[in-house]
Amino acid sequence: MAERRPSFDPYGILQALERHRVKYVLSGGFARVLRGTEELTRGIDIVPAPRGDNLRRLDDALQEIGARRVDGQQLDRFETATV
């Protein structure tokens, strides 16, 4: 039997990003919904700031909400390369 997908909760995603102090820009359909359009959307588009500390906070937020890749596999954890 196929694994059941979790329900889409864009507000829960945004709350997790805020709890972890992730710096990001919201774009796409859900951004338009927040601006008052009556669209339906099944996704949320964010562009995170690319700094390492922000990406670590993003990784923590994604882990908290149980985010998965589109193929259902777990996300790889963010690791900072050392030089």
Secondary structure by P-SEA (a helix, b strand, c coil): cccccccccaaaaaaaaaaabbbbbbbcaaaaaaacccccccbbbbbccccaaaaaaaaaaaaaaccccccccccccbbbbcc
